[in-house]
């Protein structure tokens, strides 16, 4: 995990017997060179914590902070009329409980032909943190029914062609040897794969080599529903509020080290201010412009590259009942990770649907409800070089995205046919997905690098932090929240302060589930039972069997 050291600017550990309260958890922040004097305005409120954006990230961090320090006052500011209307909305993401079970982009092939599963293992146990967090909330009654947001759905990887089959076989052998992937199955037998995913095999030409892996402990997660549950729980606590239709127009540091956030009501146009000791910018694609407005030197040079997406959606119950899996394929060469093709079972609002895609594309918007000027307005003198460097080094990606934008309906259906050969076009309709902004960060050697993960960029005194990037996103919200705690509240993570409570919420905190097989099994069995997704495989006495092609 990302952990800051005990620097002079970190919050110091509390003295024994000190009064618990917001001033102990978030102490007065010293003066900083990057200050802006502002005249006091009418309608100014005070808060310990301000969360900008009402998505899964802000909601998760807000609940963590309130559980750890109940006396904190927290305000959530959202430009839209409700929470979870951007990337957290169920139709704006794949809903995969991303544990790197099926996503082959997390397991690259090395130059010697072997498969590297190290990134997959990291993502795998990061999802365990989310499961523990959700289980804690269910157990204490904060979430009444886990089936309101999570359902057991097997995760599969599917490939065809000699080279791809050889890769998946190597991938399976590497993953199945580790306890984190106990129970993973593999087959090159078309009849066995047809049992797992009938629609994928029906009508497929014989003679083409195929292979698939399956792990039955996968999940489908409605992150929109989950965000609503988290926000409802948060604002039900004393000192917490969510303000919708509240557009953050500016933020600046004041002389006392606090942040003044300027807010405009999107209906009335009225303005007000919020003063806060700590600010989390979790506004998805909108985080980069706000980071730039903050003026912190740590954010200099960062840029963003927006990627849009479209799904094909099928709501026919007769078709949906014959497919119960998330089937991931291999991404096209040069394509971004969010464009990995997959045929997914979705459960949203109690309704089962099938989703295929996403088809990536380009839009200059940073948010689905954003402006076409977002990309251009994000350009600053400090990030011109990184932006141009990324454009130079990733021309293939640009060509790919332009090609996706120009795709016709027949091209989209041809891609669907690869995973559902008997798909009938009349059963499918377009569903616009969410907008993602990939990170462009300054780099001394190359000028700029395009990153497809997430990154926390914060002020040196830990009074503000922004979350940039997209993948793997919502599945690792608990991991990201804990990273914020370690980065910005390290002084509170002690035995006399927040640490005992944090270990109640996350029993595996401080333990590597990658290394401790027995504890990993215990944690997964416990969270599966609470979340009602228990299909836990027993550890194999020998290597898992491989079903060969008939």
C-alpha positions as CSV (number, residue, x, y, z in Angstrom):
1,X,0.0,0.0,0.0
2,X,1.0,3.6,-0.5
3,X,2.1,4.9,2.9
4,X,3.7,8.2,3.7
5,X,6.4,8.4,6.3
6,X,6.2,10.3,9.5
7,X,7.3,13.6,8.0
8,X,7.4,16.9,9.9
9,X,4.2,18.0,8.0
10,X,2.3,14.8,8.8
11,X,-0.3,14.9,11.5
12,X,1.4,14.0,14.8
13,X,0.2,11.1,16.9
14,X,-2.1,12.2,19.7
15,X,-1.0,12.3,23.3
16,X,-2.6,9.8,25.6
17,X,-5.6,11.2,27.3
18,X,-6.1,13.9,24.7
19,X,-9.7,14.9,23.8
20,X,-11.0,13.0,20.8
21,X,-12.3,15.4,18.2
22,X,-11.8,16.9,14.8
23,X,-9.0,19.2,15.9
24,X,-7.1,16.2,17.2
25,X,-7.5,14.3,14.0
26,X,-7.0,17.2,11.6
27,X,-4.8,19.7,13.3
28,X,-4.3,23.3,12.2
29,X,-2.2,23.3,9.1
30,X,0.8,25.6,8.9
31,X,1.1,28.5,6.5
32,X,2.2,27.5,3.0
33,X,3.8,29.6,0.3
34,X,0.9,28.9,-2.1
35,X,-1.7,30.9,-0.3
36,X,-4.5,33.1,-1.6
37,X,-6.0,35.9,0.5
38,X,-9.8,36.0,0.2
39,X,-12.2,38.4,1.8
40,X,-14.8,36.8,4.0
41,X,-18.0,36.1,2.1
42,X,-21.6,35.7,3.3
43,X,-22.7,32.2,3.5
44,X,-19.4,30.7,4.5
45,X,-19.5,27.4,6.5
46,X,-16.9,25.5,8.3
47,X,-16.1,21.8,8.0
48,X,-13.4,19.4,9.0
49,X,-13.6,17.5,5.7
50,X,-14.9,18.4,2.3
51,X,-15.5,15.6,-0.3
52,X,-15.8,16.9,-3.8
53,X,-17.8,14.5,-5.9
54,X,-20.6,12.1,-4.7
55,X,-19.4,8.9,-6.3
56,X,-18.2,5.6,-4.9
57,X,-14.7,7.0,-4.0
58,X,-15.9,10.0,-1.9
59,X,-18.6,8.0,-0.3
60,X,-16.2,5.2,0.7
61,X,-13.6,7.6,2.1
62,X,-16.3,9.6,4.0
63,X,-17.7,6.5,5.7
64,X,-14.2,5.4,6.7
65,X,-13.3,8.8,8.2
66,X,-16.6,9.0,10.1
67,X,-16.3,5.5,11.5
68,X,-12.7,6.2,12.6
69,X,-13.4,9.7,14.0
70,X,-17.2,10.1,14.8
71,X,-16.8,13.8,15.8
72,X,-15.6,14.9,12.3
73,X,-17.9,17.2,10.4
74,X,-18.0,16.3,6.7
75,X,-19.6,18.0,3.7
76,X,-20.0,16.3,0.3
77,X,-20.3,18.6,-2.7
78,X,-21.8,17.3,-6.0
79,X,-22.6,19.3,-9.2
80,X,-25.4,16.9,-10.3
81,X,-28.8,16.4,-8.7
82,X,-27.9,13.1,-7.0
83,X,-25.0,10.8,-6.1
84,X,-23.5,8.2,-8.4
85,X,-24.6,9.8,-11.7
86,X,-21.2,9.6,-13.4
87,X,-18.8,6.7,-13.4
88,X,-20.4,5.1,-10.3
89,X,-23.7,4.6,-12.1
90,X,-24.4,1.0,-12.7
91,X,-24.7,1.4,-16.5
92,X,-21.6,3.5,-16.7
93,X,-19.2,0.7,-15.7
94,X,-18.8,-3.0,-16.1
95,X,-20.0,-3.8,-12.6
96,X,-17.2,-6.4,-12.3
97,X,-15.9,-7.1,-8.8
98,X,-12.4,-6.6,-10.3
99,X,-10.3,-9.2,-8.6
100,X,-8.1,-9.9,-11.7
101,X,-9.8,-13.3,-12.1
102,X,-10.6,-12.8,-15.8
103,X,-8.9,-9.6,-17.0
104,X,-6.0,-10.7,-19.1
105,X,-4.5,-7.2,-19.2
106,X,-3.3,-7.7,-15.6
107,X,-1.2,-10.7,-16.6
108,X,1.2,-9.7,-19.3
109,X,3.5,-12.2,-21.0
110,X,7.2,-11.7,-20.4
111,X,9.8,-11.7,-23.1
112,X,10.8,-15.3,-22.1
113,X,7.2,-16.4,-22.7
114,X,6.2,-16.8,-19.0
115,X,3.2,-15.0,-17.6
116,X,3.6,-12.3,-14.9
117,X,0.8,-12.5,-12.4
118,X,2.2,-10.0,-9.8
119,X,-0.2,-7.2,-10.8
120,X,-3.2,-9.6,-10.8
121,X,-2.3,-10.6,-7.3
122,X,-2.2,-7.0,-6.1
123,X,-5.6,-6.2,-7.6
124,X,-7.0,-9.5,-6.3
125,X,-6.3,-8.7,-2.7
126,X,-7.3,-5.1,-3.1
127,X,-10.8,-6.3,-3.8
128,X,-10.6,-8.3,-0.6
129,X,-10.4,-4.9,1.3
130,X,-13.6,-3.8,-0.3
131,X,-15.3,-7.0,0.6
132,X,-14.2,-6.6,4.2
133,X,-15.4,-3.0,4.3
134,X,-18.8,-3.9,2.9
135,X,-19.1,-6.9,5.3
136,X,-18.4,-4.7,8.2
137,X,-21.2,-2.3,7.2
138,X,-23.6,-5.2,6.6
139,X,-22.7,-6.8,10.0
140,X,-23.4,-3.6,11.9
141,X,-26.7,-2.9,10.1
142,X,-25.5,0.1,8.0
143,X,-26.4,-1.9,4.9
144,X,-29.5,-4.0,5.4
145,X,-29.2,-6.5,2.5
146,X,-26.0,-7.2,0.5
147,X,-28.0,-8.5,-2.4
148,X,-29.1,-4.9,-3.0
149,X,-25.7,-4.3,-4.6
150,X,-23.6,-7.6,-5.0
151,X,-24.4,-10.9,-6.6
152,X,-22.3,-14.1,-7.2
153,X,-21.4,-14.3,-10.9
154,X,-18.6,-16.6,-12.2
155,X,-15.7,-14.8,-13.9
156,X,-14.3,-16.3,-17.1
157,X,-11.5,-15.7,-19.6
158,X,-12.2,-16.9,-23.1
159,X,-9.8,-17.0,-26.1
160,X,-9.6,-18.7,-29.5
161,X,-6.7,-19.3,-31.9
162,X,-3.6,-21.3,-31.3
163,X,-1.4,-18.5,-29.9
164,X,-4.1,-17.2,-27.5
165,X,-4.9,-20.7,-26.2
166,X,-1.2,-21.2,-25.5
167,X,-1.1,-18.0,-23.6
168,X,-4.2,-18.8,-21.5
169,X,-2.8,-22.2,-20.7
170,X,0.4,-20.6,-19.3
171,X,-1.7,-18.0,-17.5
172,X,-3.8,-20.6,-15.8
173,X,-0.9,-22.7,-14.7
174,X,0.7,-19.6,-13.1
175,X,-2.4,-18.4,-11.4
176,X,-3.8,-21.8,-10.2
177,X,-0.6,-22.5,-8.4
178,X,-1.3,-19.6,-6.0
179,X,-3.8,-19.8,-3.1
180,X,-5.5,-16.5,-4.2
181,X,-6.8,-18.3,-7.2
182,X,-7.8,-21.6,-5.6
183,X,-10.7,-23.2,-7.5
184,X,-9.9,-21.7,-10.9
185,X,-10.8,-24.1,-13.7
186,X,-9.4,-24.4,-17.2
187,X,-10.7,-26.2,-20.3
188,X,-9.9,-26.5,-24.0
189,X,-12.9,-28.7,-24.4
190,X,-15.7,-27.0,-26.4
191,X,-18.4,-29.0,-24.7
192,X,-17.1,-28.1,-21.2
193,X,-16.9,-24.4,-22.1
194,X,-20.4,-24.7,-23.5
195,X,-21.6,-25.8,-20.0
196,X,-20.0,-22.8,-18.5
197,X,-21.2,-20.2,-21.1
198,X,-23.6,-21.7,-23.7
199,X,-24.1,-18.5,-25.7
200,X,-20.4,-18.2,-26.3
201,X,-20.1,-21.6,-27.9
202,X,-23.4,-22.0,-29.8
203,X,-22.9,-21.5,-33.5
204,X,-19.1,-21.3,-33.2
205,X,-17.1,-22.8,-36.1
206,X,-15.6,-26.2,-35.3
207,X,-11.9,-26.7,-35.6
208,X,-10.9,-23.3,-34.2
209,X,-8.9,-23.9,-31.0
210,X,-10.7,-22.5,-27.9
211,X,-9.8,-22.2,-24.2
212,X,-11.4,-20.7,-21.1
213,X,-10.8,-20.3,-17.4
214,X,-13.6,-20.0,-14.8
215,X,-13.6,-19.0,-11.2
216,X,-17.0,-19.3,-9.5
217,X,-16.2,-16.9,-6.7
218,X,-16.6,-13.9,-9.0
219,X,-19.2,-11.1,-8.4
220,X,-21.3,-8.6,-10.2
221,X,-21.5,-5.3,-8.2
222,X,-24.0,-2.5,-8.7
223,X,-21.8,0.4,-7.7
224,X,-24.6,2.9,-8.2
225,X,-26.8,1.2,-5.6
226,X,-23.8,0.8,-3.3
227,X,-22.9,4.5,-3.5
228,X,-26.5,5.4,-2.6
229,X,-26.3,3.1,0.4
230,X,-23.0,4.5,1.6
231,X,-24.1,8.2,1.1
232,X,-27.4,7.5,2.9
233,X,-25.4,6.0,5.8
234,X,-22.9,8.9,5.9
235,X,-25.5,11.7,5.9
236,X,-27.4,9.9,8.6
237,X,-24.5,10.6,11.0
238,X,-24.3,13.8,13.0
239,X,-22.3,16.5,11.4
240,X,-22.5,15.1,7.8
241,X,-24.3,16.5,4.8
242,X,-24.4,16.0,1.1
243,X,-25.1,19.1,-1.1
244,X,-26.3,18.5,-4.6
245,X,-26.4,20.9,-7.5
246,X,-23.3,22.5,-5.9
247,X,-20.7,23.2,-8.5
248,X,-17.2,23.8,-7.2
249,X,-15.9,26.8,-9.1
250,X,-12.6,27.4,-7.2
251,X,-10.5,26.4,-4.3
252,X,-7.6,28.1,-2.7
253,X,-5.5,27.9,0.5
254,X,-5.9,30.6,3.1
255,X,-3.4,32.0,5.4
256,X,-4.3,29.7,8.3
257,X,-3.7,26.7,6.0
258,X,-7.4,25.8,5.6
259,X,-9.0,25.6,2.1
260,X,-11.7,27.8,0.9
261,X,-14.0,26.1,-1.6
262,X,-16.2,28.3,-3.7
263,X,-19.5,26.8,-4.6
264,X,-22.2,27.9,-7.0
265,X,-25.8,26.6,-6.9
266,X,-26.5,25.3,-10.4
267,X,-30.2,26.2,-10.2
268,X,-30.2,29.7,-8.6
269,X,-26.7,30.8,-9.4
270,X,-26.1,31.8,-5.8
271,X,-22.6,31.4,-4.5
272,X,-21.3,30.4,-1.1
273,X,-18.0,29.2,0.5
274,X,-16.9,26.3,2.6
275,X,-13.8,26.4,4.7
276,X,-12.2,23.0,5.4
277,X,-9.1,21.5,7.0
278,X,-9.0,18.6,4.6
279,X,-10.2,18.3,1.0
280,X,-10.6,15.1,-1.1
281,X,-11.1,15.6,-4.8
282,X,-12.9,12.5,-5.9
283,X,-14.7,13.9,-8.9
284,X,-13.8,11.3,-11.5
285,X,-12.8,13.0,-14.7
286,X,-13.5,16.4,-13.1
287,X,-10.7,15.9,-10.5
288,X,-7.9,17.1,-12.8
289,X,-9.4,20.7,-13.4
290,X,-10.0,21.0,-9.7
291,X,-6.4,19.8,-8.9
292,X,-5.2,22.5,-11.3
293,X,-7.4,25.2,-9.6
294,X,-5.9,24.2,-6.2
295,X,-2.5,25.4,-7.4
296,X,-0.5,22.9,-5.4
297,X,3.0,22.4,-7.0
298,X,2.6,18.6,-6.7
299,X,-0.1,18.8,-9.4
300,X,2.0,20.7,-11.9
301,X,2.4,19.0,-15.3
302,X,-0.4,16.5,-14.9
303,X,-2.8,16.2,-17.8
304,X,-5.7,13.9,-18.9
305,X,-6.7,11.9,-21.9
306,X,-10.4,11.2,-22.1
307,X,-11.8,7.9,-23.3
308,X,-15.5,7.4,-23.9
309,X,-17.4,4.1,-24.2
310,X,-20.6,2.5,-25.5
311,X,-22.2,-0.9,-24.6
312,X,-24.5,-3.1,-26.4
313,X,-27.3,-4.1,-24.0
314,X,-29.8,-7.0,-24.1
315,X,-32.8,-7.1,-21.7
316,X,-34.5,-10.2,-23.1
317,X,-35.1,-12.5,-20.2
318,X,-35.1,-15.6,-22.3
319,X,-31.6,-14.8,-23.5
320,X,-30.3,-13.6,-20.2
321,X,-31.3,-16.7,-18.3
322,X,-29.0,-18.7,-20.5
323,X,-25.9,-16.8,-19.6
324,X,-24.6,-16.5,-16.1
325,X,-21.0,-15.2,-16.2
326,X,-18.7,-12.4,-17.0
327,X,-16.7,-13.5,-20.0
328,X,-13.6,-11.5,-20.7
329,X,-11.5,-11.6,-23.9
330,X,-8.2,-10.1,-25.0
331,X,-7.9,-6.4,-25.8
332,X,-7.0,-5.3,-29.3
333,X,-3.3,-4.3,-29.7
334,X,-2.9,-0.7,-28.7
335,X,-6.3,-0.4,-27.1
336,X,-6.8,1.0,-23.5
337,X,-7.6,-1.4,-20.7
338,X,-11.2,-0.1,-20.4
339,X,-11.9,-1.5,-23.9
340,X,-11.2,-5.2,-23.1
341,X,-14.3,-6.9,-24.7
342,X,-16.5,-8.9,-22.4
343,X,-20.0,-10.4,-22.3
344,X,-21.4,-9.7,-18.9
345,X,-24.3,-10.8,-16.7
346,X,-25.6,-7.7,-15.0
347,X,-28.0,-7.4,-12.1
348,X,-29.2,-3.9,-11.7
349,X,-32.3,-2.9,-9.7
350,X,-33.2,-6.6,-9.4
351,X,-33.3,-6.9,-13.3
352,X,-30.9,-9.2,-15.2
353,X,-29.4,-7.9,-18.4
354,X,-26.6,-8.8,-20.7
355,X,-23.9,-6.2,-21.6
356,X,-21.3,-6.5,-24.3
357,X,-18.5,-4.1,-25.0
358,X,-17.3,-1.6,-24.3
359,X,-16.6,0.0,-27.6
360,X,-14.0,2.7,-26.8
361,X,-14.1,6.1,-28.4
362,X,-12.9,9.7,-28.0
363,X,-14.6,12.7,-26.6
364,X,-13.1,15.9,-25.3
365,X,-15.4,15.7,-22.3
366,X,-13.9,14.8,-19.0
367,X,-17.3,13.8,-17.6
368,X,-20.4,12.2,-19.2
369,X,-22.3,15.3,-18.2
370,X,-19.3,17.6,-18.9
371,X,-18.4,20.1,-21.6
372,X,-16.7,19.5,-24.9
373,X,-14.2,22.2,-23.8
374,X,-13.0,20.1,-20.8
375,X,-9.8,18.8,-22.5
376,X,-8.9,22.2,-24.0
377,X,-9.5,24.1,-20.8
378,X,-7.3,21.6,-18.9
379,X,-4.2,22.6,-21.0
380,X,-1.7,24.6,-19.0
381,X,1.9,25.7,-19.8
382,X,3.2,23.1,-17.3
383,X,1.4,20.2,-19.0
384,X,1.9,21.1,-22.7
385,X,5.1,19.1,-23.0
386,X,3.6,15.9,-21.3
387,X,0.5,16.2,-23.5
388,X,2.6,16.5,-26.7
389,X,4.9,13.7,-25.6
390,X,2.0,11.3,-25.0
391,X,0.5,12.3,-28.4
392,X,3.8,11.5,-30.1
393,X,4.4,8.2,-28.3
394,X,0.8,6.9,-28.5
395,X,-0.2,7.6,-32.0
396,X,-1.4,4.0,-32.4
397,X,-3.9,4.5,-29.5
398,X,-5.2,7.7,-31.2
399,X,-5.8,5.7,-34.4
400,X,-7.5,3.0,-32.5
401,X,-9.9,5.4,-30.8
402,X,-10.7,7.3,-34.0
403,X,-11.5,3.9,-35.6
404,X,-13.8,3.1,-32.7
405,X,-15.6,6.4,-33.1
406,X,-16.2,5.7,-36.8
407,X,-17.5,2.2,-36.3
408,X,-20.8,1.4,-37.9
409,X,-23.5,-0.7,-36.3
410,X,-22.4,-3.7,-38.4
411,X,-18.8,-3.4,-37.0
412,X,-20.1,-3.4,-33.5
413,X,-22.3,-6.5,-34.1
414,X,-19.3,-8.2,-35.8
415,X,-17.4,-7.8,-32.5
416,X,-20.3,-9.1,-30.5
417,X,-20.5,-12.1,-32.9
418,X,-17.0,-13.2,-31.7
419,X,-18.4,-13.8,-28.2
420,X,-22.0,-14.6,-29.0
421,X,-22.1,-16.1,-32.5
422,X,-25.9,-16.4,-32.6
423,X,-26.7,-12.9,-31.4
424,X,-29.7,-11.3,-33.1
425,X,-29.2,-7.6,-33.7
426,X,-32.8,-6.8,-32.9
427,X,-32.2,-8.0,-29.3
428,X,-29.6,-5.4,-28.6
429,X,-29.5,-1.6,-28.1
430,X,-26.9,1.0,-27.5
431,X,-26.1,2.0,-23.9
432,X,-23.8,5.0,-23.4
433,X,-21.1,4.2,-20.8
434,X,-19.2,6.5,-18.5
435,X,-16.4,8.8,-19.4
436,X,-12.8,8.0,-18.2
437,X,-9.8,10.3,-18.1
438,X,-6.5,8.5,-18.2
439,X,-3.6,10.1,-16.4
440,X,-0.8,11.9,-18.3
441,X,2.0,12.6,-15.9
442,X,5.3,14.5,-16.4
443,X,8.4,12.3,-17.0
444,X,11.9,13.6,-17.1
445,X,13.1,11.2,-19.8
446,X,10.2,11.0,-22.1
447,X,8.4,14.3,-21.4
448,X,5.1,12.6,-20.4
449,X,3.7,9.2,-19.7
450,X,0.1,7.9,-20.3
451,X,-1.0,5.8,-17.3
452,X,-4.0,3.6,-17.1
453,X,-4.2,3.1,-13.4
454,X,-5.2,5.4,-10.5
455,X,-2.9,7.8,-8.6
456,X,-3.3,10.0,-5.5
457,X,-1.8,13.5,-6.0
458,X,-1.7,15.5,-2.8
459,X,-0.3,18.6,-1.1
460,X,2.9,18.3,0.8
461,X,1.1,19.0,4.1
462,X,-1.5,16.4,3.3
463,X,-4.4,18.8,3.6
464,X,-5.6,18.1,0.1
465,X,-5.5,15.0,-2.2
466,X,-6.9,14.3,-5.6
467,X,-7.7,10.9,-7.1
468,X,-6.8,10.8,-10.8
469,X,-7.3,7.9,-13.3
470,X,-9.8,5.2,-13.8
471,X,-8.8,1.5,-13.7
472,X,-9.5,-0.7,-11.8
473,X,-11.7,1.9,-10.2
474,X,-14.7,1.2,-8.0
475,X,-13.6,-2.3,-7.0
476,X,-10.6,-0.9,-5.2
477,X,-12.4,2.0,-3.5
478,X,-11.6,0.7,0.0
479,X,-7.9,0.3,-1.0
480,X,-7.8,3.8,-2.2
481,X,-9.5,5.1,0.9
482,X,-7.0,3.3,3.1
483,X,-4.2,4.8,0.9
484,X,-5.6,8.3,1.6
485,X,-5.6,7.5,5.3
486,X,-2.0,6.3,5.2
487,X,-0.9,9.3,3.0
488,X,-2.7,12.0,4.9
489,X,-3.5,10.7,8.4
490,X,-0.5,8.6,9.2
491,X,-0.2,10.1,12.7
492,X,-3.7,8.8,13.6
493,X,-3.0,5.2,12.5
494,X,-1.6,4.3,16.0
495,X,-2.7,1.9,18.7
496,X,-4.0,4.8,20.8
497,X,-6.0,6.4,18.0
498,X,-7.6,4.9,14.8
499,X,-5.7,1.7,14.4
500,X,-7.9,-0.6,16.6
501,X,-11.1,0.6,14.8
502,X,-9.5,0.3,11.4
503,X,-8.6,-3.4,12.2
504,X,-12.2,-3.9,13.1
505,X,-13.3,-2.6,9.7
506,X,-10.5,-4.3,7.8
507,X,-9.3,-7.4,9.8
508,X,-6.5,-8.1,7.3
509,X,-5.0,-4.6,7.7
510,X,-1.2,-5.0,8.1
511,X,-1.3,-8.6,6.8
512,X,-0.4,-9.7,3.3
513,X,-3.1,-12.0,1.9
514,X,-0.8,-12.8,-0.9
515,X,1.6,-14.4,1.5
516,X,-0.7,-15.7,4.3
517,X,-2.7,-18.4,2.6
518,X,-4.6,-19.6,5.7
519,X,-5.7,-16.1,6.7
520,X,-6.6,-15.3,3.1
521,X,-9.0,-18.3,3.1
522,X,-10.5,-17.3,6.5
523,X,-11.1,-13.7,5.3
524,X,-12.7,-14.8,2.1
525,X,-14.9,-17.4,3.7
526,X,-16.1,-14.8,6.3
527,X,-16.9,-12.1,3.8
528,X,-18.6,-14.5,1.4
529,X,-20.9,-15.6,4.1
530,X,-21.9,-12.0,5.2
531,X,-22.2,-10.8,1.6
532,X,-24.2,-13.9,0.6
533,X,-21.8,-14.8,-2.2
534,X,-20.4,-18.0,-0.7
535,X,-19.1,-20.4,-3.3
536,X,-15.7,-20.9,-1.6
537,X,-13.6,-23.7,-3.2
538,X,-11.7,-25.9,-0.9
539,X,-7.9,-26.0,-1.2
540,X,-6.8,-28.7,-3.6
541,X,-4.6,-31.5,-2.4
542,X,-3.0,-31.5,-5.8
543,X,-2.7,-29.3,-8.9
544,X,-6.2,-28.6,-10.4
545,X,-7.1,-30.8,-13.3
546,X,-7.0,-29.4,-16.8
547,X,-9.7,-30.4,-19.2
548,X,-8.2,-30.9,-22.6
549,X,-9.8,-30.2,-26.0
550,X,-11.9,-33.2,-27.2
